[in-house]
Amino acid sequence: MFAAVALAACNNSEDSKKSAMEANNDMLDEHEKKLDIKDDLKFAANAADESMLEVRLGELAQRNAASQEVKNLGMMIASAHTKSNIELKSVADKKDITLPASLSKDAQDRYDDLAKKTGQDFDKAYCEKMAKAHEDAFDWYQKESDKGNDADIKSWAASKLSMLEHHKQEAEILCDKMK
């Protein structure tokens, strides 16, 4: 299993999130399959991918934004998601769950699209993307916290709901100021 993870991390042409999901599926034994934690593992890989993207976009905001308020939002989001990533990695390591080591192609494409913008165009696009991304994330974290089968992943997801709601609200407030 370690070789598969190492190979996935070294192969930059392969989608890291997809590799993580495949490795997790391979490691499930019959007992775990009976517990039906496949959706929990998929959630963890998706959460790691999206959270890595939030960190990278927050760092980008600190460089590309015109407004100090948007730079501050980016710093807050990057900091919170860095901490969140560390916590998720701890849960994953304890359970031998593989998380993506780099952004998925989709996440990288979303990063690249926003990275083309600067100044006020960036500010508006970043705020809108953060409001929408955190609204969507809140919904699927809520679903995991309500219906997840793996107690540790379920608990981790529940612990992130207030952070996601706060980020969404802050992004919405900033978007309203820019109108």
C-alpha positions as CSV (number, residue, x, y, z in Angstrom):
1,M,0.0,0.0,0.0
2,F,2.9,2.4,0.8
3,A,4.3,1.8,-2.6
4,A,1.0,2.7,-4.2
5,V,0.8,5.9,-2.2
6,A,4.4,6.8,-3.0
7,L,3.9,6.1,-6.7
8,A,0.7,8.2,-6.7
9,A,2.5,11.1,-5.1
10,C,5.4,11.0,-7.6
11,N,3.3,10.7,-10.7
12,N,2.4,14.3,-11.4
13,S,0.4,13.4,-14.5
14,E,-2.1,11.4,-12.5
15,D,-4.9,13.1,-10.5
16,S,-3.9,12.9,-6.8
17,K,-7.5,12.9,-5.5
18,K,-8.4,10.0,-7.8
19,S,-5.3,8.1,-6.7
20,A,-6.2,8.6,-3.1
21,M,-9.7,7.4,-3.6
22,E,-8.4,4.3,-5.4
23,A,-5.9,3.5,-2.7
24,N,-8.6,3.9,0.0
25,N,-10.9,1.5,-1.9
26,D,-8.1,-1.0,-2.2
27,M,-7.4,-0.9,1.6
28,L,-10.9,-1.6,2.7
29,D,-11.3,-5.1,4.1
30,E,-14.5,-7.0,4.2
31,H,-15.4,-5.7,7.7
32,E,-15.0,-2.1,6.6
33,K,-17.0,-2.7,3.5
34,K,-19.8,-4.0,5.6
35,L,-19.7,-0.8,7.6
36,D,-20.1,1.0,4.3
37,I,-17.5,3.7,4.9
38,K,-16.7,4.1,1.2
39,D,-18.7,7.3,1.1
40,D,-16.8,8.6,4.2
41,L,-13.4,7.9,2.4
42,K,-14.7,9.7,-0.7
43,F,-15.8,12.6,1.5
44,A,-12.3,12.8,3.2
45,A,-10.5,12.8,-0.2
46,N,-12.9,15.5,-1.5
47,A,-12.6,17.5,1.7
48,A,-8.8,17.4,1.6
49,D,-8.8,18.5,-2.1
50,E,-11.1,21.4,-1.5
51,S,-9.4,22.5,1.6
52,M,-6.0,22.5,-0.1
53,L,-7.6,24.6,-2.8
54,E,-8.9,27.0,-0.2
55,V,-5.4,27.4,1.2
56,R,-3.9,28.1,-2.2
57,L,-6.7,30.5,-3.1
58,G,-6.3,32.3,0.2
59,E,-2.6,32.7,-0.5
60,L,-3.4,33.9,-4.0
61,A,-5.8,36.5,-2.5
62,Q,-3.0,37.8,-0.3
63,R,-1.0,38.5,-3.5
64,N,-3.6,39.4,-6.1
65,A,-6.3,41.3,-4.2
66,A,-6.6,45.1,-4.5
67,S,-8.5,45.4,-1.2
68,Q,-6.9,44.9,2.2
69,E,-10.2,43.4,3.3
70,V,-10.0,40.7,0.6
71,K,-6.4,40.0,1.5
72,N,-7.5,39.6,5.1
73,L,-10.3,37.2,4.1
74,G,-7.7,35.2,2.1
75,M,-5.4,35.1,5.1
76,M,-8.2,34.0,7.5
77,I,-9.4,31.3,5.1
78,A,-5.9,30.0,4.3
79,S,-5.0,29.8,8.0
80,A,-8.2,28.0,9.0
81,H,-8.0,25.5,6.2
82,T,-4.3,24.8,6.9
83,K,-5.3,23.9,10.5
84,S,-8.2,21.9,9.1
85,N,-5.9,20.0,6.7
86,I,-3.6,19.1,9.6
87,E,-6.5,17.8,11.6
88,L,-7.9,15.7,8.7
89,K,-4.4,14.3,8.0
90,S,-4.2,13.2,11.6
91,V,-7.5,11.4,11.4
92,A,-6.5,9.9,8.1
93,D,-3.1,8.7,9.3
94,K,-4.7,7.1,12.4
95,K,-7.0,5.1,10.1
96,D,-4.5,4.4,7.2
97,I,-6.7,6.6,4.9
98,T,-4.9,8.1,1.8
99,L,-5.5,11.7,1.1
100,P,-4.6,13.5,-2.1
101,A,-1.1,15.0,-2.0
102,S,-1.8,17.7,-4.5
103,L,-4.7,19.5,-6.1
104,S,-7.0,17.5,-8.4
105,K,-7.1,18.6,-12.0
106,D,-10.5,20.3,-11.4
107,A,-9.2,22.2,-8.3
108,Q,-6.1,23.2,-10.2
109,D,-8.2,24.5,-13.1
110,R,-10.3,26.5,-10.7
111,Y,-7.1,27.9,-9.1
112,D,-5.7,28.8,-12.6
113,D,-8.9,30.5,-13.6
114,L,-8.8,32.8,-10.6
115,A,-5.0,33.3,-10.8
116,K,-5.5,35.1,-14.1
117,K,-7.4,37.9,-12.4
118,T,-5.9,40.8,-10.4
119,G,-7.1,43.9,-8.6
120,Q,-10.8,44.6,-8.3
121,D,-11.7,41.9,-10.8
122,F,-9.9,39.4,-8.6
123,D,-11.6,40.8,-5.4
124,K,-15.1,40.3,-6.8
125,A,-14.4,36.9,-8.3
126,Y,-12.7,35.7,-5.1
127,C,-15.5,36.8,-2.8
128,E,-18.1,35.2,-5.0
129,K,-16.2,32.0,-5.2
130,M,-15.6,31.8,-1.5
131,A,-19.2,32.5,-0.7
132,K,-20.4,29.7,-3.1
133,A,-17.6,27.2,-2.2
134,H,-18.3,27.5,1.5
135,E,-22.0,27.3,1.0
136,D,-21.6,24.1,-1.0
137,A,-19.0,22.7,1.4
138,F,-21.3,23.4,4.4
139,D,-24.0,21.3,2.8
140,W,-21.8,18.2,2.1
141,Y,-20.0,18.5,5.5
142,Q,-23.5,18.7,7.1
143,K,-24.5,15.5,5.2
144,E,-21.3,13.7,6.4
145,S,-21.8,14.8,10.0
146,D,-25.4,13.6,9.9
147,K,-25.1,10.4,7.9
148,G,-21.5,9.4,7.9
149,N,-20.6,5.9,9.0
150,D,-17.0,6.4,10.1
151,A,-17.3,8.1,13.6
152,D,-13.9,9.9,13.3
153,I,-14.6,11.4,9.9
154,K,-18.2,12.2,10.8
155,S,-17.0,14.0,14.0
156,W,-14.3,15.9,12.1
157,A,-16.8,17.1,9.5
158,A,-19.2,18.2,12.3
159,S,-16.4,20.2,13.9
160,K,-15.8,22.2,10.7
161,L,-19.4,23.4,10.2
162,S,-19.0,26.6,12.2
163,M,-15.8,27.5,10.4
164,L,-17.4,27.0,7.0
165,E,-20.4,29.0,7.9
166,H,-18.2,31.8,9.2
167,H,-16.2,31.9,6.0
168,K,-19.3,32.0,3.9
169,Q,-20.8,34.9,5.9
170,E,-17.5,36.9,5.8
171,A,-17.3,36.4,2.0
172,E,-20.9,37.4,1.5
173,I,-20.4,40.5,3.6
174,L,-17.4,41.5,1.5
175,C,-19.3,40.8,-1.7
176,D,-22.1,43.0,-0.6
177,K,-19.6,45.8,0.1
178,M,-18.2,45.6,-3.4
179,K,-21.6,46.0,-5.1
